């Protein structure tokens, strides 16, 4: 899974990126501090892996991972090259989702690019730039496909032209492509165009340290109101506190979190929101050599889940030997779970569930 991090300059983007990836990206109080994108690959926190690791006395534990791409702060006019905007936008065309960091705190010492704190205006600025960038791309593809469909009469091109026309009309009035409804056929076509405004969004409301544990301030309320209208997710956190937390040793970190009343780290909150937003889950494989989490889309059938490990597993799929994580832990071992009748043999139509511990049987 690949996630792009966007926002205006000085909203806490790089601080948040540092905190969730511990990558030490440069962070400073001036615009365009980030020129080239910072990329960090982080492990998805999953306590189940450690428990299975002990049970199987495994040699290796491999969690699922997320790649975060932090691009430079965008400004009005980015889609036309302001602040190197077009170059920045190209870096996130291939991501699965966008994390949009919005400043929700006052601090005279930290400059705001527009001189005041206004989440609605800030969100609209970024969304307009994404829409304008997409509009340029959609217009080019639409003209090309319209010409080709007239020449060839290709039905898929006609569907593409109708869909792109609908998107173009929406973008021209500042609407995001993700707010439109598409048929299954259009959804498949849409993936080919890597539109920024079609990507699902998680808003990160970046609050001050003083606001942790308090009711939402008015800035956060505004962000939640906008997210509700768009079916987007919201994660509320303090990027500064998150950055301070990762600098501590594990024991100190837990004590500090307890003092602040923080139960989940920023990374954990983002992972939960990302998986929920994209309809993802993890199944597990376990053995002496390795315990591993595999990320799949909810609703994935056993052969396609096997294909995540290796294409040969999908092609030669015979059966899947499955036990739920909870049943396995309760039994104490795979053998005991089998004796209790908790291990099942499932076929090609079985839909893999979150936390399934799976052993695939296949023909070479």
Secondary structure, DSSP 8 states (H G I E B T S, - for coil): -EEEEE-BTTSSHHHHHHHHH-------SSTT---S-EEEEEE---HHHHHHHHHHT-S-EE--EEEEEE---B-TTGGGTGGGHHHHHHTTTT-SEEEEEEE----TTS--TTSS--HHHHHHHHHHHHHHHHHHHHHHHHHHHHHHHHHH--HHHHHHHHHHHHHHHHHHTT--GGGS---HHHHHHHGGG--GGGSEEEEEEE--GGGTTS---HHHHHHHHHHHHHT-EEEEE-HHHHHHHHTS-HHHHHHHHHHHT--S-HHHHHHHHHHHHHTEEEEEEE-SS-EEEEEEETT-BHHHHHHHH-HHHHHTEEEEEEEEHHHHHHHSSHHHHHHTT--EEE-TT-B--TTEEEEEEE--
